[in-house]
């Protein structure tokens, strides 16, 4: 009721000051003007409060900052609509666009769920050879290439030393076909698994590693040492892989001649040393398969 009285009084004030303004005394006109100014101030305050209320209830919340593609996938029902594309992620190297793979399609057996890109390696190039300092240092390489998906642009992103995970997606592309599998391993970052040079074992089996290449894959029968920082017992001169598997023709791991992996090398054999991602075989020159490698974490 009081609101209705105030509205009626306001209307009467406007009406009276407007209708009788020319017939009022100077004192009455001043009083009327003061009353209108006071009313204007009250109305402006009410409109300000109304605008604040609308702002809080109706405007979208400020955009959050995410540290991984998995966080994006799990938040605000993004998993129902988000596509495979670059999203802005907060890393220890700053806020940068990073390719996120959200859907099950296009990444082989890894599936979807929010994979964060870490590296893309071209086996024809020496950028990410086993001995490259990029594996041990917290420095990025061509971060622009980290926003473009499964193409041929090499990259190493700050996610290499920033993003914790419980799963790694290892994928290789030969021609147009992508093949992959998942390694279940928990770590603070990929850097924490590799930079210290210590061997860390995985147990995927030789057939799983060969599946990255397809029918042309070739490994010798013995040794089959796999994991991170994999090296022959004879030392760094023989075949080695930052992530991969080594095999030997002899029933030991002394001087492995064949391998499948990422960040590979073999200084003793020059023609094997040129392949930094893919499949190499020391006794079969035809098996020198250089691929594009993709490493993502979740």
C-alpha positions, 0 to 999 in steps of 0.5 A: 500500500505504501508503494502505491501511495508513493507512486500516486504522490510522485505522479501528483508532484509531476502533474502539479509542478507542470500544470501550475508552474507558470502561476506559482510564486517564486518560493513555490516554484523553488520548492517544486524544483527542489522536490523534483530534484530530490525525486530524481536522485531517489529514482537514480539510486533505485535504478542503480540498485536495479541494474546491479541486481540484473547484472548479478542474476542475468549476466554470464559468470566470468570465464574461468581459467583452466589448467588442463583439457580434462578440467574443461571437459568436466566443467559446465557440461562442456563434454556435451558440446565442446569440440576438438580445438584449441582452448586457453590454458593456464600453464607455468609458461603463461596462458596459451592456446592448447589443442584439446581432444574432447571426442572419441573420434580421430585419436584411435584407441585413446578415446575422448574425455579431454586430452591435453596436447604436450608434444608433436614429433616429426621422425624425419627431423632431429629436433626431438632426438633422444639426446636433445635438451628439449627432453630435459629442459623446461623450454617450449618449441614452436608453441603456435604448433600446439594449437593446430591439432594432428598436423605436421607442425612440431611442437613442445608446449609448457604442458610438458612440465606443467600438467599432472596426469594419470594417463598418457595417449601415445599416437603415431600417424603414418600417411593419413592413418592414426594409431594409438594406445593409452599408458596408465601412469600417474605423474606431476608432469611428463618432464618429471618422468623423463628429465632425470634420465632414469628408466621407468618401466611400462608393460604394454607388450611388443604387440601393442607397440607394433600396433602404432605402426601397423602391418609393416612394424618389425621388432627383433624377438628378444629383450623387449625393454619398454618404458621411459628413458629406455636404453641398451645395457651397452650404453647410450651408443646403441638404440634408445628411446625417451618413450618406447620399446627396444628389441634385440636378436640376441637373448639379452638387452646388451646391444638392441638393434630395433625399436619403436618409440618417441625421441629415439636415437642410435649414435653407433648406426648413422642410418638408424640415428636419423629416425627420431620417431617411429620404427627402426630395425638394424638388420633390415634397412627396409624397416626405417619407418619415420612417423609423426608422433603425438603425446597427450595427457589426461 
